[in-house]
Amino acid sequence: MASKASAVWTGSLKEGKGTISTATGVLSNANYSFATRFEGDASGTTPEELIAAAHASCFSMALGAQLGGAGLTPTKIETHAAVTLAKVGDGFSITKITLSTTADVPGATKEAFDTAAANAKAGCPISKLFANNTEIVLDAKLV
């Protein structure tokens, strides 16, 4: 299965602008620009925001799978991701991703939950994508 998206950019880096769309239509001509990415303009999205959404959702699903494999059914898993873009040398890199998750899992022990969370962090496809070049920090709490 291949998920699909497209981006259109017009103009120079600083003055230009672009739109991002997904094949499903969830995003349809969502704006992005230099100002949204580097200057804090809130009128559009950024590639890093989209990576944060992808990682938060991927990790939540992976944690659900790990808990299910341990015979536990979560009532709710809520994950927030923060993707850090920083200047490295002459360019920019994603240097850190912080995952903060809380989960309500009836019958789970802290040990079982921590093991599931660590395994989800290691096994999530988005985590694997960044595993060898980006610090991934996990703060997982059982509530």
N, CA, C and O atoms as CSV, one atom per row, in Angstrom:
chain,resi,resn,atom,element,x,y,z
A,1,MET,N,N,0.845,-1.184,0.000
A,1,MET,CA,C,0.000,0.000,0.000
A,1,MET,C,C,0.883,1.239,0.000
A,1,MET,O,O,1.824,1.329,0.789
A,2,ALA,N,N,0.598,2.165,-0.851
A,2,ALA,CA,C,1.339,3.420,-0.922
A,2,ALA,C,C,0.396,4.578,-0.635
A,2,ALA,O,O,-0.635,4.727,-1.291
A,3,SER,N,N,0.749,5.387,0.337
A,3,SER,CA,C,-0.013,6.600,0.622
A,3,SER,C,C,0.550,7.708,-0.248
A,3,SER,O,O,1.758,7.772,-0.476
A,4,LYS,N,N,-0.321,8.578,-0.731
A,4,LYS,CA,C,0.118,9.579,-1.700
A,4,LYS,C,C,-0.255,10.991,-1.274
A,4,LYS,O,O,-1.300,11.235,-0.671
A,5,ALA,N,N,0.642,11.907,-1.611
A,5,ALA,CA,C,0.421,13.329,-1.377
A,5,ALA,C,C,1.170,14.087,-2.463
A,5,ALA,O,O,2.019,13.530,-3.159
A,6,SER,N,N,0.843,15.358,-2.593
A,6,SER,CA,C,1.538,16.197,-3.567
A,6,SER,C,C,1.762,17.583,-2.974
A,6,SER,O,O,1.049,18.028,-2.074
A,7,ALA,N,N,2.779,18.244,-3.515
A,7,ALA,CA,C,3.083,19.609,-3.102
A,7,ALA,C,C,3.373,20.431,-4.352
A,7,ALA,O,O,3.994,19.953,-5.301
A,8,VAL,N,N,2.913,21.665,-4.332
A,8,VAL,CA,C,3.190,22.609,-5.408
A,8,VAL,C,C,3.845,23.822,-4.765
A,8,VAL,O,O,3.357,24.334,-3.758
A,9,TRP,N,N,4.950,24.283,-5.346
A,9,TRP,CA,C,5.657,25.460,-4.846
A,9,TRP,C,C,5.814,26.445,-5.985
A,9,TRP,O,O,6.146,26.055,-7.105
A,10,THR,N,N,5.578,27.722,-5.710
A,10,THR,CA,C,5.803,28.760,-6.705
A,10,THR,C,C,6.628,29.873,-6.083
A,10,THR,O,O,6.390,30.272,-4.943
A,11,GLY,N,N,7.597,30.371,-6.834
A,11,GLY,CA,C,8.400,31.500,-6.373
A,11,GLY,C,C,9.680,31.086,-5.684
A,11,GLY,O,O,10.017,29.904,-5.605
A,12,SER,N,N,10.384,32.086,-5.188
A,12,SER,CA,C,11.661,31.878,-4.504
A,12,SER,C,C,11.424,31.302,-3.112
A,12,SER,O,O,10.283,31.194,-2.661
A,13,LEU,N,N,12.499,30.935,-2.443
A,13,LEU,CA,C,12.370,30.336,-1.109
A,13,LEU,C,C,11.659,31.267,-0.133
A,13,LEU,O,O,10.669,30.870,0.481
A,14,LYS,N,N,12.141,32.488,0.021
A,14,LYS,CA,C,11.575,33.379,1.040
A,14,LYS,C,C,10.257,34.029,0.638
A,14,LYS,O,O,9.390,34.236,1.488
A,15,GLU,N,N,10.093,34.350,-0.619
A,15,GLU,CA,C,8.870,35.028,-1.043
A,15,GLU,C,C,7.834,34.074,-1.613
A,15,GLU,O,O,6.674,34.452,-1.777
A,16,GLY,N,N,8.226,32.860,-1.914
A,16,GLY,CA,C,7.332,31.901,-2.534
A,16,GLY,C,C,6.292,31.356,-1.574
A,16,GLY,O,O,6.237,31.707,-0.396
A,17,LYS,N,N,5.469,30.479,-2.139
A,17,LYS,CA,C,4.448,29.840,-1.327
A,17,LYS,C,C,4.091,28.509,-1.973
A,17,LYS,O,O,4.377,28.265,-3.145
A,18,GLY,N,N,3.464,27.665,-1.180
A,18,GLY,CA,C,3.106,26.369,-1.709
A,18,GLY,C,C,1.824,25.848,-1.107
A,18,GLY,O,O,1.267,26.410,-0.164
A,19,THR,N,N,1.374,24.737,-1.695
A,19,THR,CA,C,0.212,24.030,-1.164
A,19,THR,C,C,0.528,22.542,-1.121
A,19,THR,O,O,1.297,22.022,-1.930
A,20,ILE,N,N,-0.087,21.877,-0.157
A,20,ILE,CA,C,0.081,20.444,0.032
A,20,ILE,C,C,-1.310,19.817,-0.005
A,20,ILE,O,O,-2.257,20.327,0.593
A,21,SER,N,N,-1.408,18.699,-0.722
A,21,SER,CA,C,-2.682,17.973,-0.797
A,21,SER,C,C,-2.412,16.483,-0.630
A,21,SER,O,O,-1.337,15.991,-0.972
A,22,THR,N,N,-3.402,15.774,-0.101
A,22,THR,CA,C,-3.298,14.322,0.019
A,22,THR,C,C,-4.327,13.673,-0.891
A,22,THR,O,O,-5.363,14.259,-1.206
A,23,ALA,N,N,-4.021,12.455,-1.305
A,23,ALA,CA,C,-4.922,11.738,-2.206
A,23,ALA,C,C,-6.295,11.521,-1.572
A,23,ALA,O,O,-7.301,11.487,-2.281
A,24,THR,N,N,-6.349,11.374,-0.249
A,24,THR,CA,C,-7.624,11.152,0.429
A,24,THR,C,C,-8.461,12.421,0.531
A,24,THR,O,O,-9.664,12.360,0.786
A,25,GLY,N,N,-7.821,13.568,0.332
A,25,GLY,CA,C,-8.525,14.838,0.454
A,25,GLY,C,C,-8.522,15.399,1.865
A,25,GLY,O,O,-9.083,16.469,2.102
A,26,VAL,N,N,-7.901,14.698,2.806
A,26,VAL,CA,C,-7.821,15.213,4.173
A,26,VAL,C,C,-7.109,16.562,4.177
A,26,VAL,O,O,-7.508,17.482,4.891
A,27,LEU,N,N,-6.064,16.669,3.383
A,27,LEU,CA,C,-5.433,17.966,3.133
A,27,LEU,C,C,-5.738,18.316,1.688
A,27,LEU,O,O,-5.521,17.508,0.785
A,28,SER,N,N,-6.236,19.506,1.477
A,28,SER,CA,C,-6.536,19.949,0.128
A,28,SER,C,C,-6.027,21.374,-0.044
A,28,SER,O,O,-6.631,22.329,0.446
A,29,ASN,N,N,-4.932,21.496,-0.733
A,29,ASN,CA,C,-4.311,22.798,-0.958
A,29,ASN,C,C,-4.014,23.539,0.348
A,29,ASN,O,O,-4.246,24.743,0.462
A,30,ALA,N,N,-3.493,22.789,1.334
A,30,ALA,CA,C,-3.078,23.400,2.608
A,30,ALA,C,C,-1.832,24.257,2.345
A,30,ALA,O,O,-0.874,23.796,1.725
A,31,ASN,N,N,-1.856,25.475,2.810
A,31,ASN,CA,C,-0.760,26.414,2.575
A,31,ASN,C,C,0.473,26.087,3.401
A,31,ASN,O,O,0.379,25.627,4.538
A,32,TYR,N,N,1.634,26.337,2.801
A,32,TYR,CA,C,2.900,26.330,3.531
A,32,TYR,C,C,3.823,27.345,2.881
A,32,TYR,O,O,3.693,27.658,1.698
A,33,SER,N,N,4.767,27.858,3.679
A,33,SER,CA,C,5.659,28.900,3.168
A,33,SER,C,C,6.898,28.987,4.048
A,33,SER,O,O,6.992,28.324,5.082
A,34,PHE,N,N,7.838,29.807,3.625
A,34,PHE,CA,C,9.018,30.085,4.430
A,34,PHE,C,C,8.585,30.670,5.779
A,34,PHE,O,O,9.127,30.314,6.825
A,35,ALA,N,N,7.614,31.561,5.737
A,35,ALA,CA,C,7.156,32.222,6.968
A,35,ALA,C,C,6.539,31.229,7.945
A,35,ALA,O,O,6.747,31.348,9.152
A,36,THR,N,N,5.777,30.243,7.444
A,36,THR,CA,C,5.195,29.267,8.370
A,36,THR,C,C,6.277,28.355,8.938
A,36,THR,O,O,6.193,27.933,10.091
A,37,ARG,N,N,7.284,28.053,8.138
A,37,ARG,CA,C,8.309,27.102,8.563
A,37,ARG,C,C,9.372,27.726,9.455
A,37,ARG,O,O,9.830,27.091,10.404
A,38,PHE,N,N,9.767,28.952,9.167
A,38,PHE,CA,C,10.912,29.537,9.868
A,38,PHE,C,C,10.613,30.797,10.668
A,38,PHE,O,O,11.452,31.237,11.454
A,39,GLU,N,N,9.438,31.384,10.485
A,39,GLU,CA,C,9.152,32.653,11.153
A,39,GLU,C,C,7.933,32.608,12.064
A,39,GLU,O,O,7.541,33.636,12.616
A,40,GLY,N,N,7.332,31.443,12.230
A,40,GLY,CA,C,6.226,31.302,13.170
A,40,GLY,C,C,4.880,31.763,12.662
A,40,GLY,O,O,3.933,31.841,13.444
A,41,ASP,N,N,4.756,32.071,11.383
A,41,ASP,CA,C,3.467,32.454,10.826
A,41,ASP,C,C,2.500,31.275,10.967
A,41,ASP,O,O,2.835,30.155,10.578
A,42,ALA,N,N,1.330,31.508,11.507
A,42,ALA,CA,C,0.366,30.435,11.774
A,42,ALA,C,C,-0.657,30.255,10.654
A,42,ALA,O,O,-1.672,29.586,10.848
A,43,SER,N,N,-0.401,30.845,9.489
A,43,SER,CA,C,-1.400,30.782,8.419
A,43,SER,C,C,-1.277,29.546,7.539
A,43,SER,O,O,-1.956,29.447,6.517
A,44,GLY,N,N,-0.436,28.619,7.915
A,44,GLY,CA,C,-0.282,27.403,7.125
A,44,GLY,C,C,0.396,26.323,7.941
A,44,GLY,O,O,0.550,26.449,9.156
A,45,THR,N,N,0.795,25.271,7.269
A,45,THR,CA,C,1.440,24.146,7.930
A,45,THR,C,C,2.922,24.130,7.588
A,45,THR,O,O,3.420,25.012,6.889
A,46,THR,N,N,3.609,23.134,8.081
A,46,THR,CA,C,5.026,22.929,7.770
A,46,THR,C,C,5.266,21.438,7.565
A,46,THR,O,O,4.489,20.615,8.051
A,47,PRO,N,N,6.318,21.085,6.860
A,47,PRO,CA,C,6.647,19.665,6.755
A,47,PRO,C,C,6.840,19.023,8.130
A,47,PRO,O,O,6.464,17.868,8.332
A,48,GLU,N,N,7.419,19.756,9.066
A,48,GLU,CA,C,7.666,19.203,10.395
A,48,GLU,C,C,6.369,18.976,11.168
A,48,GLU,O,O,6.272,18.019,11.936
A,49,GLU,N,N,5.380,19.833,10.979
A,49,GLU,CA,C,4.079,19.625,11.617
A,49,GLU,C,C,3.432,18.352,11.091
A,49,GLU,O,O,2.812,17.601,11.844
A,50,LEU,N,N,3.582,18.116,9.791
A,50,LEU,CA,C,3.016,16.910,9.196
A,50,LEU,C,C,3.747,15.665,9.694
A,50,LEU,O,O,3.123,14.626,9.910
A,51,ILE,N,N,5.062,15.763,9.878
A,51,ILE,CA,C,5.827,14.641,10.447
A,51,ILE,C,C,5.389,14.395,11.887
A,51,ILE,O,O,5.259,13.245,12.306
A,52,ALA,N,N,5.159,15.469,12.651
A,52,ALA,CA,C,4.695,15.318,14.034
A,52,ALA,C,C,3.351,14.597,14.071
A,52,ALA,O,O,3.148,13.707,14.897
A,53,ALA,N,N,2.440,14.970,13.189
A,53,ALA,CA,C,1.132,14.300,13.140
A,53,ALA,C,C,1.294,12.830,12.764
A,53,ALA,O,O,0.651,11.954,13.343
A,54,ALA,N,N,2.154,12.576,11.794
A,54,ALA,CA,C,2.383,11.191,11.369
A,54,ALA,C,C,2.992,10.369,12.496
A,54,ALA,O,O,2.585,9.230,12.721
A,55,HIS,N,N,3.959,10.933,13.202
A,55,HIS,CA,C,4.624,10.174,14.264
A,55,HIS,C,C,3.686,9.941,15.446
A,55,HIS,O,O,3.658,8.843,16.002
A,56,ALA,N,N,2.928,10.947,15.833
A,56,ALA,CA,C,1.984,10.786,16.951
A,56,ALA,C,C,0.966,9.697,16.647
A,56,ALA,O,O,0.673,8.861,17.501
A,57,SER,N,N,0.428,9.704,15.436
A,57,SER,CA,C,-0.586,8.706,15.092
A,57,SER,C,C,0.027,7.321,14.929
A,57,SER,O,O,-0.571,6.330,15.347
A,58,CYS,N,N,1.192,7.242,14.337
A,58,CYS,CA,C,1.874,5.944,14.155
A,58,CYS,C,C,2.226,5.327,15.507
A,58,CYS,O,O,1.999,4.139,15.733
A,59,PHE,N,N,2.784,6.146,16.408
A,59,PHE,CA,C,3.153,5.640,17.723
A,59,PHE,C,C,1.921,5.169,18.489
A,59,PHE,O,O,1.952,4.112,19.120
A,60,SER,N,N,0.846,5.935,18.439
A,60,SER,CA,C,-0.377,5.543,19.155
A,60,SER,C,C,-0.889,4.194,18.669
A,60,SER,O,O,-1.291,3.352,19.471
A,61,MET,N,N,-0.875,3.989,17.354
A,61,MET,CA,C,-1.308,2.706,16.804
A,61,MET,C,C,-0.362,1.579,17.224
A,61,MET,O,O,-0.804,0.488,17.585
A,62,ALA,N,N,0.940,1.856,17.172
A,62,ALA,CA,C,1.932,0.837,17.553
A,62,ALA,C,C,1.787,0.477,19.029
A,62,ALA,O,O,1.919,-0.691,19.396
A,63,LEU,N,N,1.516,1.469,19.877
A,63,LEU,CA,C,1.323,1.185,21.301
A,63,LEU,C,C,0.068,0.347,21.504
A,63,LEU,O,O,0.066,-0.587,22.307
A,64,GLY,N,N,-0.993,0.675,20.782
A,64,GLY,CA,C,-2.211,-0.131,20.849
A,64,GLY,C,C,-1.942,-1.578,20.452
A,64,GLY,O,O,-2.465,-2.503,21.073
A,65,ALA,N,N,-1.135,-1.770,19.429
A,65,ALA,CA,C,-0.789,-3.125,18.977
A,65,ALA,C,C,0.039,-3.861,20.029
A,65,ALA,O,O,-0.200,-5.037,20.303
A,66,GLN,N,N,0.993,-3.180,20.606
A,66,GLN,CA,C,1.834,-3.796,21.642
A,66,GLN,C,C,0.996,-4.179,22.865
A,66,GLN,O,O,1.154,-5.268,23.417
A,67,LEU,N,N,0.123,-3.295,23.274
A,67,LEU,CA,C,-0.738,-3.590,24.424
A,67,LEU,C,C,-1.671,-4.755,24.106
A,67,LEU,O,O,-1.881,-5.635,24.940
A,68,GLY,N,N,-2.224,-4.756,22.906
A,68,GLY,CA,C,-3.095,-5.855,22.483
A,68,GLY,C,C,-2.356,-7.184,22.505
A,68,GLY,O,O,-2.918,-8.202,22.908
A,69,GLY,N,N,-1.102,-7.180,22.074
A,69,GLY,CA,C,-0.288,-8.388,22.095
A,69,GLY,C,C,-0.037,-8.899,23.498
A,69,GLY,O,O,0.224,-10.085,23.702
A,70,ALA,N,N,-0.116,-7.989,24.473
A,70,ALA,CA,C,0.062,-8.365,25.879
A,70,ALA,C,C,-1.281,-8.677,26.541
A,70,ALA,O,O,-1.344,-8.860,27.757
A,71,GLY,N,N,-2.350,-8.739,25.751
A,71,GLY,CA,C,-3.670,-9.048,26.279
A,71,GLY,C,C,-4.360,-7.880,26.957
A,71,GLY,O,O,-5.275,-8.075,27.756
A,72,LEU,N,N,-3.922,-6.656,26.640
A,72,LEU,CA,C,-4.481,-5.457,27.261
A,72,LEU,C,C,-5.179,-4.614,26.197
A,72,LEU,O,O,-4.699,-4.503,25.069
A,73,THR,N,N,-6.313,-4.021,26.565
A,73,THR,CA,C,-7.052,-3.172,25.640
A,73,THR,C,C,-7.093,-1.751,26.190
A,73,THR,O,O,-7.708,-1.502,27.226
A,74,PRO,N,N,-6.436,-0.816,25.495
A,74,PRO,CA,C,-6.461,0.561,25.979
A,74,PRO,C,C,-7.830,1.204,25.785
A,74,PRO,O,O,-8.489,0.991,24.767
A,75,THR,N,N,-8.246,1.989,26.766
A,75,THR,CA,C,-9.456,2.787,26.628
A,75,THR,C,C,-9.148,4.013,25.782
A,75,THR,O,O,-9.955,4.427,24.949
A,76,LYS,N,N,-7.954,4.597,26.008
A,76,LYS,CA,C,-7.555,5.789,25.268
A,76,LYS,C,C,-6.041,5.904,25.290
A,76,LYS,O,O,-5.396,5.702,26.319
A,77,ILE,N,N,-5.488,6.235,24.127
A,77,ILE,CA,C,-4.071,6.582,24.004
A,77,ILE,C,C,-4.035,7.957,23.360
A,77,ILE,O,O,-4.608,8.159,22.289
A,78,GLU,N,N,-3.371,8.898,24.001
A,78,GLU,CA,C,-3.238,10.247,23.441
A,78,GLU,C,C,-1.762,10.586,23.356
A,78,GLU,O,O,-1.054,10.596,24.363
A,79,THR,N,N,-1.305,10.863,22.136
A,79,THR,CA,C,0.118,11.149,21.920
A,79,THR,C,C,0.284,12.503,21.251
A,79,THR,O,O,-0.417,12.839,20.297
A,80,HIS,N,N,1.225,13.267,21.776
A,80,HIS,CA,C,1.626,14.541,21.181
A,80,HIS,C,C,3.066,14.384,20.720
A,80,HIS,O,O,3.877,13.776,21.419
A,81,ALA,N,N,3.389,14.921,19.561
A,81,ALA,CA,C,4.751,14.866,19.053
A,81,ALA,C,C,5.237,16.279,18.773
A,81,ALA,O,O,4.495,17.122,18.268
A,82,ALA,N,N,6.492,16.519,19.110
A,82,ALA,CA,C,7.143,17.795,18.818
A,82,ALA,C,C,8.382,17.497,17.990
A,82,ALA,O,O,9.272,16.773,18.436
A,83,VAL,N,N,8.440,18.051,16.791
A,83,VAL,CA,C,9.548,17.832,15.875
A,83,VAL,C,C,10.407,19.099,15.867
A,83,VAL,O,O,9.916,20.195,15.593
A,84,THR,N,N,11.695,18.929,16.171
A,84,THR,CA,C,12.615,20.057,16.225
A,84,THR,C,C,13.432,20.132,14.945
A,84,THR,O,O,14.140,19.188,14.592
A,85,LEU,N,N,13.329,21.255,14.256
A,85,LEU,CA,C,14.134,21.552,13.078
A,85,LEU,C,C,15.205,22.540,13.522
A,85,LEU,O,O,14.886,23.592,14.076
A,86,ALA,N,N,16.471,22.210,13.285
A,86,ALA,CA,C,17.557,23.079,13.748
A,86,ALA,C,C,18.622,23.222,12.669
A,86,ALA,O,O,18.785,22.351,11.815
A,87,LYS,N,N,19.334,24.326,12.723
A,87,LYS,CA,C,20.450,24.553,11.803
A,87,LYS,C,C,21.587,23.627,12.192
A,87,LYS,O,O,22.024,23.606,13.342
A,88,VAL,N,N,22.055,22.871,11.228
A,88,VAL,CA,C,23.174,21.962,11.425
A,88,VAL,C,C,24.131,22.191,10.268
A,88,VAL,O,O,23.802,21.903,9.117
A,89,GLY,N,N,25.315,22.710,10.572
A,89,GLY,CA,C,26.260,23.025,9.503
A,89,GLY,C,C,25.699,24.094,8.599
A,89,GLY,O,O,25.258,25.146,9.063
A,90,ASP,N,N,25.715,23.827,7.305
A,90,ASP,CA,C,25.225,24.798,6.330
A,90,ASP,C,C,23.743,24.669,6.022
A,90,ASP,O,O,23.201,25.448,5.238
A,91,GLY,N,N,23.079,23.685,6.637
A,91,GLY,CA,C,21.666,23.469,6.329
A,91,GLY,C,C,20.840,23.243,7.569
A,91,GLY,O,O,21.233,23.626,8.671
A,92,PHE,N,N,19.698,22.621,7.388
A,92,PHE,CA,C,18.789,22.331,8.481
A,92,PHE,C,C,18.518,20.845,8.533
A,92,PHE,O,O,18.520,20.162,7.510
A,93,SER,N,N,18.284,20.349,9.746
A,93,SER,CA,C,17.968,18.934,9.951
A,93,SER,C,C,16.931,18.800,11.052
A,93,SER,O,O,16.816,19.656,11.929
A,94,ILE,N,N,16.185,17.719,10.989
A,94,ILE,CA,C,15.323,17.362,12.106
A,94,ILE,C,C,16.250,16.695,13.118
A,94,ILE,O,O,16.797,15.622,12.862
A,95,THR,N,N,16.416,17.333,14.256
A,95,THR,CA,C,17.400,16.872,15.240
A,95,THR,C,C,16.783,16.106,16.404
A,95,THR,O,O,17.470,15.341,17.082
A,96,LYS,N,N,15.490,16.310,16.637
A,96,LYS,CA,C,14.861,15.677,17.800
A,96,LYS,C,C,13.365,15.565,17.572
A,96,LYS,O,O,12.731,16.451,16.998
A,97,ILE,N,N,12.820,14.451,18.038
A,97,ILE,CA,C,11.369,14.276,18.072
A,97,ILE,C,C,11.022,13.823,19.478
A,97,ILE,O,O,11.557,12.830,19.971
A,98,THR,N,N,10.129,14.552,20.117
A,98,THR,CA,C,9.678,14.195,21.455
A,98,THR,C,C,8.250,13.692,21.372
A,98,THR,O,O,7.360,14.390,20.888
A,99,LEU,N,N,8.041,12.475,21.848
A,99,LEU,CA,C,6.718,11.872,21.922
A,99,LEU,C,C,6.263,11.890,23.368
A,99,LEU,O,O,6.952,11.366,24.242
A,100,SER,N,N,5.128,12.479,23.625
A,100,SER,CA,C,4.540,12.498,24.969
A,100,SER,C,C,3.192,11.807,24.869
A,100,SER,O,O,2.297,12.260,24.155
A,101,THR,N,N,3.060,10.705,25.592
A,101,THR,CA,C,1.811,9.945,25.492
A,101,THR,C,C,1.257,9.643,26.868
A,101,THR,O,O,1.997,9.412,27.825
A,102,THR,N,N,-0.047,9.649,26.943
A,102,THR,CA,C,-0.744,9.177,28.132
A,102,THR,C,C,-1.720,8.105,27.662
A,102,THR,O,O,-2.315,8.206,26.589
A,103,ALA,N,N,-1.868,7.081,28.491
A,103,ALA,CA,C,-2.749,5.995,28.098
A,103,ALA,C,C,-3.527,5.486,29.297
A,103,ALA,O,O,-2.985,5.316,30.389
A,104,ASP,N,N,-4.790,5.252,29.070
A,104,ASP,CA,C,-5.662,4.624,30.054
A,104,ASP,C,C,-5.801,3.175,29.608
A,104,ASP,O,O,-6.425,2.882,28.588
A,105,VAL,N,N,-5.211,2.277,30.385
A,105,VAL,CA,C,-5.186,0.860,30.010
A,105,VAL,C,C,-5.618,0.032,31.214
A,105,VAL,O,O,-4.789,-0.294,32.064
A,106,PRO,N,N,-6.903,-0.312,31.301
A,106,PRO,CA,C,-7.380,-1.091,32.440
A,106,PRO,C,C,-6.590,-2.403,32.602
A,106,PRO,O,O,-6.391,-3.151,31.645
A,107,GLY,N,N,-6.152,-2.653,33.837
A,107,GLY,CA,C,-5.444,-3.885,34.156
A,107,GLY,C,C,-3.962,-3.886,33.861
A,107,GLY,O,O,-3.281,-4.864,34.168
A,108,ALA,N,N,-3.434,-2.813,33.270
A,108,ALA,CA,C,-2.008,-2.771,32.938
A,108,ALA,C,C,-1.173,-2.411,34.150
A,108,ALA,O,O,-1.537,-1.531,34.929
A,109,THR,N,N,-0.055,-3.093,34.304
A,109,THR,CA,C,0.930,-2.707,35.312
A,109,THR,C,C,1.861,-1.680,34.675
A,109,THR,O,O,1.940,-1.573,33.451
A,110,LYS,N,N,2.557,-0.936,35.509
A,110,LYS,CA,C,3.517,0.037,34.990
A,110,LYS,C,C,4.576,-0.670,34.165
A,110,LYS,O,O,4.973,-0.178,33.108
A,111,GLU,N,N,5.033,-1.808,34.632
A,111,GLU,CA,C,6.073,-2.552,33.915
A,111,GLU,C,C,5.585,-2.996,32.532
A,111,GLU,O,O,6.302,-2.834,31.544
A,112,ALA,N,N,4.381,-3.549,32.454
A,112,ALA,CA,C,3.838,-3.994,31.168
A,112,ALA,C,C,3.646,-2.809,30.223
A,112,ALA,O,O,3.929,-2.904,29.029
A,113,PHE,N,N,3.167,-1.703,30.763
A,113,PHE,CA,C,2.960,-0.515,29.950
A,113,PHE,C,C,4.284,0.036,29.430
A,113,PHE,O,O,4.405,0.357,28.248
A,114,ASP,N,N,5.280,0.147,30.318
A,114,ASP,CA,C,6.586,0.675,29.915
A,114,ASP,C,C,7.222,-0.192,28.832
A,114,ASP,O,O,7.830,0.322,27.893
A,115,THR,N,N,7.080,-1.499,28.966
A,115,THR,CA,C,7.621,-2.411,27.949
A,115,THR,C,C,6.906,-2.205,26.617
A,115,THR,O,O,7.549,-2.141,25.570
A,116,ALA,N,N,5.586,-2.102,26.655
A,116,ALA,CA,C,4.806,-1.882,25.433
A,116,ALA,C,C,5.185,-0.552,24.781
A,116,ALA,O,O,5.317,-0.472,23.560
A,117,ALA,N,N,5.357,0.484,25.593
A,117,ALA,CA,C,5.710,1.805,25.061
A,117,ALA,C,C,7.097,1.786,24.414
A,117,ALA,O,O,7.286,2.351,23.337
A,118,ALA,N,N,8.055,1.148,25.057
A,118,ALA,CA,C,9.406,1.059,24.492
A,118,ALA,C,C,9.388,0.271,23.184
A,118,ALA,O,O,10.044,0.653,22.215
A,119,ASN,N,N,8.643,-0.819,23.161
A,119,ASN,CA,C,8.544,-1.619,21.941
A,119,ASN,C,C,7.826,-0.859,20.830
A,119,ASN,O,O,8.182,-0.987,19.659
A,120,ALA,N,N,6.822,-0.072,21.190
A,120,ALA,CA,C,6.105,0.734,20.197
A,120,ALA,C,C,7.030,1.800,19.620
A,120,ALA,O,O,7.017,2.053,18.416
A,121,LYS,N,N,7.825,2.419,20.472
A,121,LYS,CA,C,8.777,3.434,19.998
A,121,LYS,C,C,9.751,2.813,19.005
A,121,LYS,O,O,10.041,3.409,17.968
A,122,ALA,N,N,10.251,1.640,19.307
A,122,ALA,CA,C,11.216,0.970,18.434
A,122,ALA,C,C,10.570,0.431,17.168
A,122,ALA,O,O,11.210,0.389,16.118
A,123,GLY,N,N,9.305,0.015,17.252
A,123,GLY,CA,C,8.654,-0.663,16.133
A,123,GLY,C,C,7.817,0.204,15.222
A,123,GLY,O,O,7.493,-0.211,14.109
A,124,CYS,N,N,7.460,1.384,15.656
A,124,CYS,CA,C,6.645,2.286,14.835
A,124,CYS,C,C,7.417,2.624,13.552
A,124,CYS,O,O,8.576,3.032,13.632
A,125,PRO,N,N,6.805,2.466,12.381
A,125,PRO,CA,C,7.521,2.756,11.136
A,125,PRO,C,C,8.085,4.178,11.038
A,125,PRO,O,O,9.139,4.376,10.434
A,126,ILE,N,N,7.414,5.154,11.611
A,126,ILE,CA,C,7.943,6.517,11.569
A,126,ILE,C,C,9.164,6.621,12.484
A,126,ILE,O,O,10.130,7.302,12.140
A,127,SER,N,N,9.138,5.958,13.644
A,127,SER,CA,C,10.329,5.919,14.507
A,127,SER,C,C,11.490,5.271,13.773
A,127,SER,O,O,12.620,5.755,13.839
A,128,LYS,N,N,11.215,4.180,13.078
A,128,LYS,CA,C,12.272,3.485,12.334
A,128,LYS,C,C,12.887,4.386,11.270
A,128,LYS,O,O,14.090,4.326,11.017
A,129,LEU,N,N,12.066,5.211,10.657
A,129,LEU,CA,C,12.542,6.123,9.628
A,129,LEU,C,C,13.608,7.070,10.174
A,129,LEU,O,O,14.568,7.401,9.478
A,130,PHE,N,N,13.434,7.504,11.427
A,130,PHE,CA,C,14.344,8.480,12.027
A,130,PHE,C,C,15.358,7.863,12.992
A,130,PHE,O,O,16.219,8.577,13.506
A,131,ALA,N,N,15.278,6.576,13.245
A,131,ALA,CA,C,16.038,5.928,14.323
A,131,ALA,C,C,17.541,6.153,14.294
A,131,ALA,O,O,18.146,6.306,15.355
A,132,ASN,N,N,18.156,6.179,13.152
A,132,ASN,CA,C,19.615,6.259,13.108
A,132,ASN,C,C,20.169,7.660,12.915
A,132,ASN,O,O,21.384,7.837,12.822
A,133,ASN,N,N,19.288,8.665,12.854
A,133,ASN,CA,C,19.805,10.011,12.614
A,133,ASN,C,C,19.122,11.114,13.419
A,133,ASN,O,O,19.458,12.289,13.267
A,134,THR,N,N,18.178,10.751,14.262
A,134,THR,CA,C,17.423,11.749,15.024
A,134,THR,C,C,17.181,11.232,16.428
A,134,THR,O,O,16.808,10.072,16.609
A,135,GLU,N,N,17.388,12.076,17.417
A,135,GLU,CA,C,17.063,11.702,18.799
A,135,GLU,C,C,15.550,11.611,18.939
A,135,GLU,O,O,14.825,12.545,18.598
A,136,ILE,N,N,15.085,10.477,19.446
A,136,ILE,CA,C,13.649,10.309,19.713
A,136,ILE,C,C,13.487,10.112,21.205
A,136,ILE,O,O,13.998,9.147,21.774
A,137,VAL,N,N,12.776,11.027,21.833
A,137,VAL,CA,C,12.549,11.007,23.270
A,137,VAL,C,C,11.103,10.599,23.520
A,137,VAL,O,O,10.184,11.106,22.877
A,138,LEU,N,N,10.912,9.688,24.449
A,138,LEU,CA,C,9.565,9.219,24.781
A,138,LEU,C,C,9.262,9.480,26.241
A,138,LEU,O,O,10.019,9.085,27.127
A,139,ASP,N,N,8.147,10.149,26.480
A,139,ASP,CA,C,7.611,10.345,27.825
A,139,ASP,C,C,6.243,9.687,27.818
A,139,ASP,O,O,5.273,10.258,27.318
A,140,ALA,N,N,6.166,8.470,28.383
A,140,ALA,CA,C,4.923,7.699,28.361
A,140,ALA,C,C,4.407,7.523,29.785
A,140,ALA,O,O,5.131,7.091,30.682
A,141,LYS,N,N,3.136,7.871,29.965
A,141,LYS,CA,C,2.519,7.781,31.289
A,141,LYS,C,C,1.243,6.940,31.223
A,141,LYS,O,O,0.398,7.122,30.347
A,142,LEU,N,N,1.133,6.029,32.162
A,142,LEU,CA,C,-0.070,5.242,32.329
A,142,LEU,C,C,-0.967,5.997,33.307
A,142,LEU,O,O,-0.551,6.324,34.418
A,143,VAL,N,N,-2.206,6.272,32.883
A,143,VAL,CA,C,-3.111,7.045,33.757
A,143,VAL,C,C,-4.297,6.212,34.168
A,143,VAL,O,O,-5.163,6.691,34.900
